[in-house]
Every structure is written in C-alpha cells, then in structure tokens.
Amino acid sequence: MEQDTAAPDKKTPEQRHPEKQHRPDNPIQRKPEWIRVKAPTSPEYHDTRKLMRNLNLTTVCEEAACPNIGECWKQKHATFMILGATCTRACSFCNVATGIPDKLDPMEPARVAIAVQKLGLKHVVITSVDRDDLADGGAEQFVKVISEIRRLSPGTTIEILTPDFKDKGEAVETVARARPDVFNHNLETVPKLYPTIRPGARYFTSLELLNRVKKVDPTIFTKSGLMVGLGEEKLEIMQVMDDLRAAQVDFLTIGQYLQPTPKHAAVERFVTPDEFKTYETIARGKGFLMVSASPLTRSSYHADADFEKLRAAREAKQAAG
C-alpha cells in the first residue's frame, strides 16, 4: 500500500466556518465524566486513516469530530462522506466545513466501494454534505455509490444518511429506488430550535422525506436521529417521537450534542445517562423497532450490530402477527 501522502483537511476553524466568525464566542463547557473518551491510538485506527488518505476519501468521523472515532476505527468501521468535503449549509451545530463545494468526482463511488471491500465491512454507512448547488442534491451520486458497493461487496448491507433534498424534485424517490437497506435522515432537533440550530432546513420537509421513502418501498428500514442538550424540553422530544412514528420510522437514535468550537451553538446542558434510558424506554413504548439512546450515540455508532438487531426485531414482530 502507498504511504500516507495525502494529508487530511487542516483548515483552521475560521477557514472551515467563515460564516460563523461574526458570532460571539460560546465558551466550551467541561464534559462530564460519562462522556469523556480516550484519544485514538490503536494500529487499526492508523491503518483505517491511511486507507482513507490513499483513496482520497472523506469520512464524517473526521469532519464532524466524532467522539467515537477511536473505538469505531479500531474495528475499521468508518462512515464515508460523499459529494465532497464542503457543505452548502451552515448549521450551527455542525463541524463540517462550509462554503463553495468542488465539482462532483465521478470516481468517488468506485473509491468508496474499494475501501468497503478492503475493510471487509459487513455493514456500511454512507452520508454526505448538503449540495444545494446540484439539481438533484447529489441523489445520483448516492445511487452510484450503492451500485458500486453492491458490485464489489455484494454481501455488504448498506445504510445511507442523506441530506433533506429540499426543493430537489424526485431526489428522495431516486435514492429510495436504489433500495438501500436503511434510509436514514436526521431531524436533529425539535421544531422550535430549527431557526437557530438548523436554519437551512424545514422540520416538516425532513419528516415528509422519511414518509416518502416508505411510499416507494415499505420494506426499506427508515431511521432518524436527534441531538439533546440544546434547550429542548422532554415533551417536545416525545412529540417528535410521535411525528416519526406517524411517518413509519423504524429506528431512532438520540445522543448528546457536543460543541465543536466556541463559534458553534452552546451546550445548554449535559443530559444524564439515566435520562437517556428514560428516552429509550419511552421510544420503545411508542413502537420503534430499534432505539439507541446514550450520551455518545451517533447516527452510525454501532450501526452494524444495530442493523442486525433491527432486522431481528422486524422478523419477531412479523412472526408474532
């Protein structure tokens, strides 16, 4: 294998998030004991990182500063981020770089598939930046990635985490017809916080996206995720759960929001592990097939094991009639 010659994005926070520099600083709070993680040091972590550099691939693990990167990459479970590394949105919670994106890379789907094959993944998660500049929002690139993975690794199950494809016509249906095993789209937060946390998105657009997937193929598992600790109330989270169940969503993830830089939205509070357990109990009572709720839960955290549980839960439900 080639040497690790392609360095990852080393932009400063000012370069990654120029639109946030006029904002006052929000001091970053010290994390509680239950949410601290060790720095990644394992040989498997460095091997995974080298593979990503050699294939010129982007991962949300790195770009979003995921706290679980050490644990996941030790197991060689990387979450690929397609459509480039620059997002056209500027959500106040997200660490992904914003600005004018590069042109689509026609070889990106093949390189992702090669990485999946080399890592020997049984289950893979593919996400992306928002690409409001593209007529289809990047839908065809998702389809090509799914196709290439199935060509090189036919036994790998595929989970996608897409943007909202707002005002992009039949983009949702285009991707759903490629039949990923799991179609994930995160609501991220409660409706009242959208203007400040997710200003480029619309709550009901995201909710309807998940419902549209089920209309194309009701057998595709749908999934959505929420961050907590941003100022939401418990009753508001419960209402979002009801909205997701009305849209037939199968799998819900809930995790603690962590502030990437002083220019990002502040953490209003750290939700305790016991509160996460309560959210999980409530969500299961509302009928979700699968729930993952903990301080360190992220959309793709333990996605391979959770997919097996999700599939088993559906089979058990069908067997019960």
Secondary structure as UniProt FT lines:
FT   HELIX           13..16
FT   HELIX           18..20
FT   TURN            21..22
FT   HELIX           33..35
FT   HELIX           43..54
FT   TURN            55..56
FT   HELIX           60..63
FT   TURN            64..65
FT   TURN            67..68
FT   HELIX           69..74
FT   TURN            75..76
FT   STRAND          80..82
FT   TURN            92..93
FT   TURN            106..107
FT   HELIX           108..119
FT   STRAND          123..128
FT   TURN            132..133
FT   TURN            135..138
FT   HELIX           139..152
FT   TURN            154..155
FT   STRAND          157..161
FT   TURN            166..167
FT   TURN            169..170
FT   HELIX           171..176
FT   TURN            177..178
FT   STRAND          182..184
FT   HELIX           191..193
FT   HELIX           194..197
FT   TURN            199..200
FT   HELIX           203..216
FT   TURN            218..219
FT   STRAND          221..228
FT   HELIX           234..246
FT   TURN            247..248
FT   STRAND          251..256
FT   TURN            262..263
FT   HELIX           273..285
FT   TURN            286..287
FT   STRAND          290..293
FT   TURN            295..296
FT   TURN            299..302
FT   HELIX           303..320
//
